[in-house]
Amino acid sequence: MSGERRFPPEKIASLDAPERELHQPAAPLVDLVAAWGPRAILDLGVGTGYFALPLCARLPGARVIGLDAEARMLEALAGRAEAAGCAGALESIEAGAELIPLPDSSVDVVLMVNLY
């Protein structure tokens, strides 16, 4: 995609900064999604897993997929998932959101927070 804008990896620390919880708490969205009881969740632009990791913890039987176009984000996500005990429950895919490499109807919920 020409002119594509991506989150700069050098600002990765801001994705998990305590200030983010003040203006964008994860819990309300996690509660809402968990109430639906999805079996598969796709987090587009997963970054470091701000929403994906709490969803893995809250829905241990669900398939949580994090998609990001930036390999460095997925590396950070893998480290955070390992530390949170969610490494086996979280699948990551390196791809852009324009062409998602998943079959149609393979997820119940798609999250796209701060992506566009």
Biopython code that builds the backbone (N, CA, C, O; Angstrom):
import numpy as np
from Bio.PDB.StructureBuilder import StructureBuilder

atoms = [
    (1, "MET", "N", (0.856, -1.171, 0.000)),
    (1, "MET", "CA", (0.000, 0.000, 0.000)),
    (1, "MET", "C", (0.894, 1.224, 0.000)),
    (1, "MET", "O", (1.699, 1.377, 0.918)),
    (2, "SER", "N", (0.793, 2.083, -0.966)),
    (2, "SER", "CA", (1.661, 3.240, -1.020)),
    (2, "SER", "C", (1.196, 4.283, -0.010)),
    (2, "SER", "O", (0.000, 4.448, 0.233)),
    (3, "GLY", "N", (2.167, 4.981, 0.572)),
    (3, "GLY", "CA", (1.842, 5.969, 1.576)),
    (3, "GLY", "C", (1.427, 5.380, 2.912)),
    (3, "GLY", "O", (0.909, 6.089, 3.775)),
    (4, "GLU", "N", (1.651, 4.093, 3.083)),
    (4, "GLU", "CA", (1.263, 3.416, 4.319)),
    (4, "GLU", "C", (1.996, 4.022, 5.510)),
    (4, "GLU", "O", (3.204, 4.257, 5.460)),
    (5, "ARG", "N", (1.252, 4.269, 6.568)),
    (5, "ARG", "CA", (1.846, 4.785, 7.792)),
    (5, "ARG", "C", (1.826, 3.680, 8.826)),
    (5, "ARG", "O", (0.806, 3.025, 9.038)),
    (6, "ARG", "N", (2.954, 3.483, 9.461)),
    (6, "ARG", "CA", (3.053, 2.477, 10.507)),
    (6, "ARG", "C", (3.518, 3.145, 11.791)),
    (6, "ARG", "O", (4.180, 4.183, 11.777)),
    (7, "PHE", "N", (3.152, 2.520, 12.893)),
    (7, "PHE", "CA", (3.611, 3.013, 14.191)),
    (7, "PHE", "C", (5.123, 2.843, 14.247)),
    (7, "PHE", "O", (5.627, 1.758, 13.956)),
    (8, "PRO", "N", (5.854, 3.884, 14.612)),
    (8, "PRO", "CA", (7.312, 3.777, 14.642)),
    (8, "PRO", "C", (7.797, 2.851, 15.761)),
    (8, "PRO", "O", (7.508, 3.099, 16.932)),
    (9, "PRO", "N", (8.520, 1.800, 15.422)),
    (9, "PRO", "CA", (8.989, 0.842, 16.433)),
    (9, "PRO", "C", (9.835, 1.471, 17.537)),
    (9, "PRO", "O", (9.897, 0.944, 18.647)),
    (10, "GLU", "N", (10.483, 2.593, 17.239)),
    (10, "GLU", "CA", (11.289, 3.233, 18.282)),
    (10, "GLU", "C", (10.427, 3.816, 19.403)),
    (10, "GLU", "O", (10.954, 4.199, 20.447)),
    (11, "LYS", "N", (9.117, 3.888, 19.201)),
    (11, "LYS", "CA", (8.199, 4.381, 20.231)),
    (11, "LYS", "C", (7.442, 3.235, 20.903)),
    (11, "LYS", "O", (6.388, 3.448, 21.504)),
    (12, "ILE", "N", (7.971, 2.047, 20.802)),
    (12, "ILE", "CA", (7.296, 0.846, 21.307)),
    (12, "ILE", "C", (6.975, 0.937, 22.804)),
    (12, "ILE", "O", (5.951, 0.417, 23.249)),
    (13, "ALA", "N", (7.831, 1.584, 23.569)),
    (13, "ALA", "CA", (7.611, 1.684, 25.018)),
    (13, "ALA", "C", (6.308, 2.411, 25.346)),
    (13, "ALA", "O", (5.696, 2.142, 26.380)),
    (14, "SER", "N", (5.881, 3.324, 24.483)),
    (14, "SER", "CA", (4.652, 4.073, 24.760)),
    (14, "SER", "C", (3.411, 3.185, 24.702)),
    (14, "SER", "O", (2.376, 3.531, 25.272)),
    (15, "LEU", "N", (3.506, 2.051, 24.022)),
    (15, "LEU", "CA", (2.354, 1.154, 23.924)),
    (15, "LEU", "C", (2.010, 0.502, 25.260)),
    (15, "LEU", "O", (0.867, 0.110, 25.494)),
    (16, "ASP", "N", (2.998, 0.391, 26.121)),
    (16, "ASP", "CA", (2.790, -0.239, 27.426)),
    (16, "ASP", "C", (3.009, 0.727, 28.575)),
    (16, "ASP", "O", (3.135, 0.308, 29.725)),
    (17, "ALA", "N", (3.055, 2.010, 28.274)),
    (17, "ALA", "CA", (3.292, 3.019, 29.310)),
    (17, "ALA", "C", (2.087, 3.105, 30.253)),
    (17, "ALA", "O", (0.946, 2.951, 29.816)),
    (18, "PRO", "N", (2.335, 3.349, 31.536)),
    (18, "PRO", "CA", (1.234, 3.459, 32.503)),
    (18, "PRO", "C", (0.209, 4.534, 32.134)),
    (18, "PRO", "O", (-0.964, 4.408, 32.485)),
    (19, "GLU", "N", (0.631, 5.580, 31.438)),
    (19, "GLU", "CA", (-0.291, 6.642, 31.047)),
    (19, "GLU", "C", (-1.382, 6.129, 30.105)),
    (19, "GLU", "O", (-2.493, 6.660, 30.080)),
    (20, "ARG", "N", (-1.057, 5.108, 29.343)),
    (20, "ARG", "CA", (-2.057, 4.579, 28.405)),
    (20, "ARG", "C", (-3.266, 4.037, 29.164)),
    (20, "ARG", "O", (-4.404, 4.201, 28.726)),
    (21, "GLU", "N", (-3.019, 3.404, 30.279)),
    (21, "GLU", "CA", (-4.120, 2.854, 31.079)),
    (21, "GLU", "C", (-5.052, 3.962, 31.566)),
    (21, "GLU", "O", (-6.238, 3.722, 31.791)),
    (22, "LEU", "N", (-4.523, 5.166, 31.729)),
    (22, "LEU", "CA", (-5.349, 6.288, 32.177)),
    (22, "LEU", "C", (-6.319, 6.759, 31.104)),
    (22, "LEU", "O", (-7.476, 7.058, 31.400)),
    (23, "HIS", "N", (-5.857, 6.828, 29.863)),
    (23, "HIS", "CA", (-6.740, 7.341, 28.808)),
    (23, "HIS", "C", (-7.359, 6.244, 27.940)),
    (23, "HIS", "O", (-8.294, 6.508, 27.184)),
    (24, "GLN", "N", (-6.847, 5.018, 28.044)),
    (24, "GLN", "CA", (-7.403, 3.924, 27.256)),
    (24, "GLN", "C", (-7.291, 2.617, 28.050)),
    (24, "GLN", "O", (-6.499, 1.743, 27.696)),
    (25, "PRO", "N", (-8.073, 2.483, 29.110)),
    (25, "PRO", "CA", (-7.983, 1.261, 29.902)),
    (25, "PRO", "C", (-8.418, 0.040, 29.088)),
    (25, "PRO", "O", (-9.384, 0.103, 28.328)),
    (26, "ALA", "N", (-7.710, -1.047, 29.253)),
    (26, "ALA", "CA", (-8.004, -2.269, 28.504)),
    (26, "ALA", "C", (-9.218, -3.011, 29.053)),
    (26, "ALA", "O", (-9.940, -3.655, 28.293)),
    (27, "ALA", "N", (-9.447, -2.932, 30.331)),
    (27, "ALA", "CA", (-10.477, -3.750, 30.982)),
    (27, "ALA", "C", (-11.879, -3.615, 30.382)),
    (27, "ALA", "O", (-12.532, -4.640, 30.183)),
    (28, "PRO", "N", (-12.381, -2.411, 30.081)),
    (28, "PRO", "CA", (-13.740, -2.344, 29.525)),
    (28, "PRO", "C", (-13.892, -3.099, 28.200)),
    (28, "PRO", "O", (-14.901, -3.768, 27.979)),
    (29, "LEU", "N", (-12.904, -2.995, 27.331)),
    (29, "LEU", "CA", (-12.974, -3.709, 26.057)),
    (29, "LEU", "C", (-12.837, -5.217, 26.272)),
    (29, "LEU", "O", (-13.551, -6.004, 25.650)),
    (30, "VAL", "N", (-11.932, -5.608, 27.141)),
    (30, "VAL", "CA", (-11.748, -7.033, 27.443)),
    (30, "VAL", "C", (-13.034, -7.606, 28.036)),
    (30, "VAL", "O", (-13.450, -8.703, 27.666)),
    (31, "ASP", "N", (-13.664, -6.874, 28.950)),
    (31, "ASP", "CA", (-14.934, -7.330, 29.544)),
    (31, "ASP", "C", (-16.015, -7.492, 28.479)),
    (31, "ASP", "O", (-16.745, -8.483, 28.471)),
    (32, "LEU", "N", (-16.113, -6.515, 27.582)),
    (32, "LEU", "CA", (-17.122, -6.561, 26.530)),
    (32, "LEU", "C", (-16.917, -7.771, 25.618)),
    (32, "LEU", "O", (-17.859, -8.512, 25.336)),
    (33, "VAL", "N", (-15.693, -7.962, 25.164)),
    (33, "VAL", "CA", (-15.402, -9.085, 24.272)),
    (33, "VAL", "C", (-15.600, -10.414, 24.995)),
    (33, "VAL", "O", (-16.172, -11.344, 24.426)),
    (34, "ALA", "N", (-15.143, -10.516, 26.221)),
    (34, "ALA", "CA", (-15.280, -11.766, 26.981)),
    (34, "ALA", "C", (-16.745, -12.139, 27.179)),
    (34, "ALA", "O", (-17.087, -13.321, 27.184)),
    (35, "ALA", "N", (-17.606, -11.147, 27.340)),
    (35, "ALA", "CA", (-19.038, -11.410, 27.545)),
    (35, "ALA", "C", (-19.667, -12.090, 26.337)),
    (35, "ALA", "O", (-20.657, -12.807, 26.482)),
    (36, "TRP", "N", (-19.119, -11.882, 25.166)),
    (36, "TRP", "CA", (-19.636, -12.520, 23.954)),
    (36, "TRP", "C", (-19.226, -13.989, 23.855)),
    (36, "TRP", "O", (-19.832, -14.753, 23.104)),
    (37, "GLY", "N", (-18.204, -14.384, 24.607)),
    (37, "GLY", "CA", (-17.740, -15.769, 24.581)),
    (37, "GLY", "C", (-17.162, -16.218, 23.251)),
    (37, "GLY", "O", (-17.473, -17.317, 22.790)),
    (38, "PRO", "N", (-16.326, -15.396, 22.620)),
    (38, "PRO", "CA", (-15.787, -15.796, 21.320)),
    (38, "PRO", "C", (-14.797, -16.956, 21.426)),
    (38, "PRO", "O", (-14.108, -17.115, 22.434)),
    (39, "ARG", "N", (-14.743, -17.744, 20.385)),
    (39, "ARG", "CA", (-13.765, -18.839, 20.319)),
    (39, "ARG", "C", (-12.506, -18.411, 19.604)),
    (39, "ARG", "O", (-11.452, -19.017, 19.796)),
    (40, "ALA", "N", (-12.593, -17.361, 18.770)),
    (40, "ALA", "CA", (-11.429, -16.873, 18.028)),
    (40, "ALA", "C", (-11.504, -15.355, 17.908)),
    (40, "ALA", "O", (-12.525, -14.793, 17.512)),
    (41, "ILE", "N", (-10.393, -14.708, 18.262)),
    (41, "ILE", "CA", (-10.311, -13.248, 18.266)),
    (41, "ILE", "C", (-9.087, -12.848, 17.463)),
    (41, "ILE", "O", (-8.007, -13.413, 17.636)),
    (42, "LEU", "N", (-9.262, -11.872, 16.587)),
    (42, "LEU", "CA", (-8.145, -11.324, 15.814)),
    (42, "LEU", "C", (-7.934, -9.890, 16.251)),
    (42, "LEU", "O", (-8.860, -9.080, 16.222)),
    (43, "ASP", "N", (-6.708, -9.575, 16.658)),
    (43, "ASP", "CA", (-6.339, -8.220, 17.041)),
    (43, "ASP", "C", (-5.453, -7.665, 15.933)),
    (43, "ASP", "O", (-4.273, -8.003, 15.844)),
    (44, "LEU", "N", (-6.031, -6.808, 15.083)),
    (44, "LEU", "CA", (-5.283, -6.195, 13.985)),
    (44, "LEU", "C", (-4.430, -5.066, 14.532)),
    (44, "LEU", "O", (-4.916, -4.216, 15.278)),
    (45, "GLY", "N", (-3.172, -5.058, 14.165)),
    (45, "GLY", "CA", (-2.261, -4.053, 14.709)),
    (45, "GLY", "C", (-2.019, -4.320, 16.181)),
    (45, "GLY", "O", (-2.082, -3.412, 17.011)),
    (46, "VAL", "N", (-1.743, -5.575, 16.494)),
    (46, "VAL", "CA", (-1.634, -6.032, 17.887)),
    (46, "VAL", "C", (-0.561, -5.304, 18.683)),
    (46, "VAL", "O", (-0.675, -5.183, 19.903)),
    (47, "GLY", "N", (0.473, -4.820, 18.016)),
    (47, "GLY", "CA", (1.561, -4.153, 18.735)),
    (47, "GLY", "C", (2.182, -5.088, 19.757)),
    (47, "GLY", "O", (2.598, -6.196, 19.421)),
    (48, "THR", "N", (2.243, -4.645, 20.994)),
    (48, "THR", "CA", (2.853, -5.448, 22.061)),
    (48, "THR", "C", (1.827, -6.251, 22.853)),
    (48, "THR", "O", (2.157, -6.857, 23.873)),
    (49, "GLY", "N", (0.586, -6.253, 22.382)),
    (49, "GLY", "CA", (-0.437, -7.086, 23.011)),
    (49, "GLY", "C", (-1.234, -6.434, 24.106)),
    (49, "GLY", "O", (-1.726, -7.123, 25.000)),
    (50, "TYR", "N", (-1.378, -5.133, 24.067)),
    (50, "TYR", "CA", (-2.088, -4.404, 25.112)),
    (50, "TYR", "C", (-3.484, -4.969, 25.369)),
    (50, "TYR", "O", (-3.916, -5.057, 26.518)),
    (51, "PHE", "N", (-4.183, -5.347, 24.309)),
    (51, "PHE", "CA", (-5.499, -5.956, 24.457)),
    (51, "PHE", "C", (-5.429, -7.479, 24.317)),
    (51, "PHE", "O", (-6.158, -8.192, 25.007)),
    (52, "ALA", "N", (-4.588, -7.971, 23.459)),
    (52, "ALA", "CA", (-4.517, -9.414, 23.186)),
    (52, "ALA", "C", (-4.112, -10.221, 24.414)),
    (52, "ALA", "O", (-4.679, -11.285, 24.663)),
    (53, "LEU", "N", (-3.160, -9.742, 25.172)),
    (53, "LEU", "CA", (-2.702, -10.511, 26.341)),
    (53, "LEU", "C", (-3.766, -10.603, 27.429)),
    (53, "LEU", "O", (-3.965, -11.690, 27.973)),
    (54, "PRO", "N", (-4.461, -9.519, 27.774)),
    (54, "PRO", "CA", (-5.548, -9.669, 28.742)),
    (54, "PRO", "C", (-6.677, -10.568, 28.221)),
    (54, "PRO", "O", (-7.334, -11.260, 28.999)),
    (55, "LEU", "N", (-6.894, -10.550, 26.912)),
    (55, "LEU", "CA", (-7.915, -11.436, 26.351)),
    (55, "LEU", "C", (-7.497, -12.898, 26.472)),
    (55, "LEU", "O", (-8.326, -13.759, 26.767)),
    (56, "CYS", "N", (-6.222, -13.180, 26.246)),
    (56, "CYS", "CA", (-5.725, -14.556, 26.432)),
    (56, "CYS", "C", (-5.931, -15.015, 27.870)),
    (56, "CYS", "O", (-6.358, -16.142, 28.120)),
    (57, "ALA", "N", (-5.626, -14.135, 28.803)),
    (57, "ALA", "CA", (-5.770, -14.482, 30.217)),
    (57, "ALA", "C", (-7.233, -14.676, 30.598)),
    (57, "ALA", "O", (-7.564, -15.570, 31.377)),
    (58, "ARG", "N", (-8.097, -13.846, 30.053)),
    (58, "ARG", "CA", (-9.518, -13.873, 30.403)),
    (58, "ARG", "C", (-10.273, -15.013, 29.719)),
    (58, "ARG", "O", (-11.240, -15.543, 30.267)),
    (59, "LEU", "N", (-9.824, -15.386, 28.514)),
    (59, "LEU", "CA", (-10.503, -16.416, 27.725)),
    (59, "LEU", "C", (-9.523, -17.535, 27.387)),
    (59, "LEU", "O", (-9.116, -17.670, 26.233)),
    (60, "PRO", "N", (-9.143, -18.335, 28.376)),
    (60, "PRO", "CA", (-8.088, -19.327, 28.156)),
    (60, "PRO", "C", (-8.382, -20.365, 27.079)),
    (60, "PRO", "O", (-7.444, -20.945, 26.533)),
    (61, "GLY", "N", (-9.631, -20.618, 26.758)),
    (61, "GLY", "CA", (-9.943, -21.594, 25.715)),
    (61, "GLY", "C", (-10.043, -20.997, 24.327)),
    (61, "GLY", "O", (-10.204, -21.726, 23.348)),
    (62, "ALA", "N", (-9.951, -19.677, 24.229)),
    (62, "ALA", "CA", (-10.109, -19.012, 22.937)),
    (62, "ALA", "C", (-8.789, -18.960, 22.174)),
    (62, "ALA", "O", (-7.705, -18.979, 22.755)),
    (63, "ARG", "N", (-8.920, -18.896, 20.874)),
    (63, "ARG", "CA", (-7.764, -18.676, 19.994)),
    (63, "ARG", "C", (-7.628, -17.168, 19.827)),
    (63, "ARG", "O", (-8.530, -16.516, 19.301)),
    (64, "VAL", "N", (-6.508, -16.615, 20.272)),
    (64, "VAL", "CA", (-6.256, -15.186, 20.127)),
    (64, "VAL", "C", (-5.121, -15.026, 19.125)),
    (64, "VAL", "O", (-4.035, -15.581, 19.296)),
    (65, "ILE", "N", (-5.394, -14.258, 18.080)),
    (65, "ILE", "CA", (-4.433, -14.054, 16.999)),
    (65, "ILE", "C", (-4.056, -12.581, 16.970)),
    (65, "ILE", "O", (-4.928, -11.713, 16.915)),
    (66, "GLY", "N", (-2.775, -12.303, 17.007)),
    (66, "GLY", "CA", (-2.295, -10.939, 16.897)),
    (66, "GLY", "C", (-1.632, -10.747, 15.549)),
    (66, "GLY", "O", (-0.693, -11.468, 15.211)),
    (67, "LEU", "N", (-2.102, -9.798, 14.786)),
    (67, "LEU", "CA", (-1.538, -9.515, 13.470)),
    (67, "LEU", "C", (-0.898, -8.142, 13.492)),
    (67, "LEU", "O", (-1.502, -7.173, 13.952)),
    (68, "ASP", "N", (0.324, -8.062, 12.995)),
    (68, "ASP", "CA", (1.011, -6.781, 12.906)),
    (68, "ASP", "C", (1.952, -6.823, 11.707)),
    (68, "ASP", "O", (2.514, -7.870, 11.387)),
    (69, "ALA", "N", (2.118, -5.692, 11.055)),
    (69, "ALA", "CA", (2.998, -5.613, 9.893)),
    (69, "ALA", "C", (4.457, -5.437, 10.294)),
    (69, "ALA", "O", (5.352, -5.574, 9.460)),
    (70, "GLU", "N", (4.698, -5.138, 11.552)),
    (70, "GLU", "CA", (6.051, -4.840, 12.023)),
    (70, "GLU", "C", (6.615, -5.995, 12.845)),
    (70, "GLU", "O", (6.097, -6.313, 13.916)),
    (71, "ALA", "N", (7.666, -6.614, 12.349)),
    (71, "ALA", "CA", (8.289, -7.764, 13.016)),
    (71, "ALA", "C", (8.752, -7.419, 14.434)),
    (71, "ALA", "O", (8.663, -8.256, 15.332)),
    (72, "ARG", "N", (9.240, -6.203, 14.641)),
    (72, "ARG", "CA", (9.723, -5.830, 15.983)),
    (72, "ARG", "C", (8.585, -5.783, 16.997)),
    (72, "ARG", "O", (8.796, -6.040, 18.182)),
    (73, "MET", "N", (7.396, -5.460, 16.542)),
    (73, "MET", "CA", (6.239, -5.487, 17.446)),
    (73, "MET", "C", (5.941, -6.923, 17.853)),
    (73, "MET", "O", (5.666, -7.203, 19.019)),
    (74, "LEU", "N", (5.998, -7.824, 16.890)),
    (74, "LEU", "CA", (5.699, -9.225, 17.188)),
    (74, "LEU", "C", (6.773, -9.849, 18.077)),
    (74, "LEU", "O", (6.470, -10.731, 18.881)),
    (75, "GLU", "N", (8.013, -9.405, 17.943)),
    (75, "GLU", "CA", (9.074, -9.877, 18.846)),
    (75, "GLU", "C", (8.793, -9.428, 20.271)),
    (75, "GLU", "O", (8.934, -10.208, 21.213)),
    (76, "ALA", "N", (8.396, -8.173, 20.427)),
    (76, "ALA", "CA", (8.048, -7.665, 21.762)),
    (76, "ALA", "C", (6.823, -8.398, 22.301)),
    (76, "ALA", "O", (6.764, -8.724, 23.486)),
    (77, "LEU", "N", (5.861, -8.653, 21.444)),
    (77, "LEU", "CA", (4.662, -9.389, 21.843)),
    (77, "LEU", "C", (5.026, -10.781, 22.355)),
    (77, "LEU", "O", (4.501, -11.221, 23.377)),
    (78, "ALA", "N", (5.904, -11.462, 21.663)),
    (78, "ALA", "CA", (6.317, -12.807, 22.080)),
    (78, "ALA", "C", (6.942, -12.785, 23.466)),
    (78, "ALA", "O", (6.666, -13.664, 24.282)),
    (79, "GLY", "N", (7.772, -11.802, 23.740)),
    (79, "GLY", "CA", (8.389, -11.687, 25.055)),
    (79, "GLY", "C", (7.380, -11.398, 26.143)),
    (79, "GLY", "O", (7.454, -11.965, 27.233)),
    (80, "ARG", "N", (6.435, -10.516, 25.853)),
    (80, "ARG", "CA", (5.395, -10.193, 26.830)),
    (80, "ARG", "C", (4.462, -11.370, 27.049)),
    (80, "ARG", "O", (4.017, -11.611, 28.171)),
    (81, "ALA", "N", (4.160, -12.111, 25.977)),
    (81, "ALA", "CA", (3.283, -13.283, 26.110)),
    (81, "ALA", "C", (3.950, -14.349, 26.967)),
    (81, "ALA", "O", (3.302, -14.986, 27.797)),
    (82, "GLU", "N", (5.232, -14.535, 26.763)),
    (82, "GLU", "CA", (5.988, -15.508, 27.572)),
    (82, "GLU", "C", (5.944, -15.108, 29.041)),
    (82, "GLU", "O", (5.683, -15.944, 29.905)),
    (83, "ALA", "N", (6.197, -13.841, 29.325)),
    (83, "ALA", "CA", (6.201, -13.352, 30.706)),
    (83, "ALA", "C", (4.819, -13.459, 31.349)),
    (83, "ALA", "O", (4.709, -13.664, 32.558)),
    (84, "ALA", "N", (3.770, -13.322, 30.544)),
    (84, "ALA", "CA", (2.399, -13.374, 31.064)),
    (84, "ALA", "C", (1.846, -14.795, 31.126)),
    (84, "ALA", "O", (0.731, -15.008, 31.603)),
    (85, "GLY", "N", (2.622, -15.770, 30.646)),
    (85, "GLY", "CA", (2.159, -17.153, 30.640)),
    (85, "GLY", "C", (1.147, -17.440, 29.537)),
    (85, "GLY", "O", (0.391, -18.408, 29.619)),
    (86, "CYS", "N", (1.133, -16.608, 28.519)),
    (86, "CYS", "CA", (0.170, -16.756, 27.418)),
    (86, "CYS", "C", (0.829, -17.189, 26.108)),
    (86, "CYS", "O", (0.173, -17.211, 25.067)),
    (87, "ALA", "N", (2.102, -17.529, 26.148)),
    (87, "ALA", "CA", (2.826, -17.802, 24.904)),
    (87, "ALA", "C", (2.167, -18.890, 24.070)),
    (87, "ALA", "O", (2.121, -18.765, 22.846)),
    (88, "GLY", "N", (1.661, -19.941, 24.678)),
    (88, "GLY", "CA", (1.041, -21.020, 23.924)),
    (88, "GLY", "C", (-0.362, -20.706, 23.446)),
    (88, "GLY", "O", (-0.892, -21.401, 22.579)),
    (89, "ALA", "N", (-0.970, -19.666, 24.001)),
    (89, "ALA", "CA", (-2.355, -19.334, 23.669)),
    (89, "ALA", "C", (-2.478, -18.227, 22.638)),
    (89, "ALA", "O", (-3.576, -17.947, 22.156)),
    (90, "LEU", "N", (-1.377, -17.602, 22.299)),
    (90, "LEU", "CA", (-1.408, -16.457, 21.396)),
    (90, "LEU", "C", (-0.666, -16.791, 20.115)),
    (90, "LEU", "O", (0.503, -17.178, 20.142)),
    (91, "GLU", "N", (-1.344, -16.641, 19.010)),
    (91, "GLU", "CA", (-0.754, -16.860, 17.691)),
    (91, "GLU", "C", (-0.443, -15.491, 17.097)),
    (91, "GLU", "O", (-1.271, -14.583, 17.170)),
    (92, "SER", "N", (0.732, -15.335, 16.516)),
    (92, "SER", "CA", (1.041, -14.053, 15.888)),
    (92, "SER", "C", (1.292, -14.253, 14.398)),
    (92, "SER", "O", (1.832, -15.269, 13.961)),
    (93, "ILE", "N", (0.878, -13.240, 13.638)),
    (93, "ILE", "CA", (1.017, -13.265, 12.190)),
    (93, "ILE", "C", (1.621, -11.940, 11.755)),
    (93, "ILE", "O", (1.132, -10.874, 12.130)),
    (94, "GLU", "N", (2.681, -12.008, 10.965)),
    (94, "GLU", "CA", (3.273, -10.796, 10.407)),
    (94, "GLU", "C", (2.625, -10.529, 9.049)),
    (94, "GLU", "O", (2.867, -11.241, 8.074)),
    (95, "ALA", "N", (1.810, -9.502, 9.012)),
    (95, "ALA", "CA", (1.113, -9.121, 7.785)),
    (95, "ALA", "C", (0.455, -7.769, 8.001)),
    (95, "ALA", "O", (0.244, -7.335, 9.133)),
    (96, "GLY", "N", (0.138, -7.118, 6.898)),
    (96, "GLY", "CA", (-0.599, -5.869, 6.963)),
    (96, "GLY", "C", (-2.082, -6.137, 7.093)),
    (96, "GLY", "O", (-2.552, -7.227, 6.767)),
    (97, "ALA", "N", (-2.810, -5.163, 7.561)),
    (97, "ALA", "CA", (-4.252, -5.317, 7.767)),
    (97, "ALA", "C", (-5.042, -5.275, 6.462)),
    (97, "ALA", "O", (-6.236, -5.574, 6.447)),
    (98, "GLU", "N", (-4.375, -4.902, 5.366)),
    (98, "GLU", "CA", (-5.078, -4.818, 4.087)),
    (98, "GLU", "C", (-5.379, -6.183, 3.499)),
    (98, "GLU", "O", (-6.368, -6.349, 2.785)),
    (99, "LEU", "N", (-4.543, -7.154, 3.788)),
    (99, "LEU", "CA", (-4.713, -8.488, 3.228)),
    (99, "LEU", "C", (-4.452, -9.495, 4.342)),
    (99, "LEU", "O", (-3.312, -9.906, 4.559)),
    (100, "ILE", "N", (-5.485, -9.881, 5.030)),
    (100, "ILE", "CA", (-5.369, -10.740, 6.210)),
    (100, "ILE", "C", (-5.292, -12.203, 5.762)),
    (100, "ILE", "O", (-6.201, -12.697, 5.095)),
    (101, "PRO", "N", (-4.218, -12.890, 6.125)),
    (101, "PRO", "CA", (-4.031, -14.269, 5.658)),
    (101, "PRO", "C", (-4.768, -15.315, 6.504)),
    (101, "PRO", "O", (-4.168, -16.264, 7.008)),
    (102, "LEU", "N", (-6.069, -15.117, 6.645)),
    (102, "LEU", "CA", (-6.914, -16.062, 7.374)),
    (102, "LEU", "C", (-8.141, -16.369, 6.519)),
    (102, "LEU", "O", (-8.591, -15.520, 5.749)),
    (103, "PRO", "N", (-8.675, -17.562, 6.650)),
    (103, "PRO", "CA", (-9.892, -17.879, 5.896)),
    (103, "PRO", "C", (-11.074, -17.015, 6.347)),
    (103, "PRO", "O", (-11.145, -16.595, 7.501)),
    (104, "ASP", "N", (-11.981, -16.762, 5.434)),
    (104, "ASP", "CA", (-13.198, -16.037, 5.773)),
    (104, "ASP", "C", (-13.919, -16.754, 6.912)),
    (104, "ASP", "O", (-13.910, -17.983, 6.985)),
    (105, "SER", "N", (-14.530, -15.993, 7.784)),
    (105, "SER", "CA", (-15.328, -16.507, 8.901)),
    (105, "SER", "C", (-14.535, -17.369, 9.880)),
    (105, "SER", "O", (-15.107, -18.223, 10.557)),
    (106, "SER", "N", (-13.224, -17.152, 9.959)),
    (106, "SER", "CA", (-12.418, -17.968, 10.872)),
    (106, "SER", "C", (-12.261, -17.352, 12.258)),
    (106, "SER", "O", (-11.701, -17.986, 13.152)),
    (107, "VAL", "N", (-12.745, -16.126, 12.451)),
    (107, "VAL", "CA", (-12.711, -15.495, 13.771)),
    (107, "VAL", "C", (-14.097, -14.960, 14.105)),
    (107, "VAL", "O", (-14.893, -14.653, 13.218)),
    (108, "ASP", "N", (-14.365, -14.858, 15.388)),
    (108, "ASP", "CA", (-15.649, -14.344, 15.863)),
    (108, "ASP", "C", (-15.621, -12.846, 16.126)),
    (108, "ASP", "O", (-16.635, -12.164, 15.981)),
    (109, "VAL", "N", (-14.451, -12.333, 16.515)),
    (109, "VAL", "CA", (-14.303, -10.918, 16.863)),
    (109, "VAL", "C", (-13.017, -10.400, 16.241)),
    (109, "VAL", "O", (-11.986, -11.072, 16.265)),
    (110, "VAL", "N", (-13.090, -9.197, 15.682)),
    (110, "VAL", "CA", (-11.894, -8.521, 15.174)),
    (110, "VAL", "C", (-11.762, -7.207, 15.926)),
    (110, "VAL", "O", (-12.689, -6.399, 15.964)),
    (111, "LEU", "N", (-10.600, -7.012, 16.519)),
    (111, "LEU", "CA", (-10.295, -5.737, 17.191)),
    (111, "LEU", "C", (-9.399, -4.923, 16.272)),
    (111, "LEU", "O", (-8.501, -5.458, 15.622)),
    (112, "MET", "N", (-9.652, -3.648, 16.230)),
    (112, "MET", "CA", (-8.808, -2.738, 15.452)),
    (112, "MET", "C", (-8.790, -1.430, 16.228)),
    (112, "MET", "O", (-9.580, -0.525, 15.959)),
    (113, "VAL", "N", (-7.893, -1.339, 17.181)),
    (113, "VAL", "CA", (-7.830, -0.177, 18.070)),
    (113, "VAL", "C", (-6.622, 0.674, 17.694)),
    (113, "VAL", "O", (-5.498, 0.176, 17.646)),
    (114, "ASN", "N", (-6.853, 1.938, 17.432)),
    (114, "ASN", "CA", (-5.790, 2.894, 17.083)),
    (114, "ASN", "C", (-5.019, 2.468, 15.829)),
    (114, "ASN", "O", (-3.833, 2.773, 15.702)),
    (115, "LEU", "N", (-5.663, 1.787, 14.931)),
    (115, "LEU", "CA", (-4.952, 1.300, 13.737)),
    (115, "LEU", "C", (-5.035, 2.307, 12.610)),
    (115, "LEU", "O", (-4.024, 2.620, 11.981)),
    (116, "TYR", "N", (-6.221, 2.814, 12.347)),
    (116, "TYR", "CA", (-6.372, 3.766, 11.237)),
    (116, "TYR", "C", (-6.833, 5.092, 11.760)),
    (116, "TYR", "O", (-7.020, 6.030, 10.985)),
]
sb = StructureBuilder()
sb.init_structure("model")
sb.init_model(0)
sb.init_chain("A")
sb.init_seg("    ")
for serial, (resi, resn, name, xyz) in enumerate(atoms, 1):
    if name == "N":
        sb.init_residue(resn, " ", resi, " ")
    sb.init_atom(name, np.array(xyz, "f"), 0.0, 1.0, " ", f" {name:<3s}", serial, name[0])
structure = sb.get_structure()
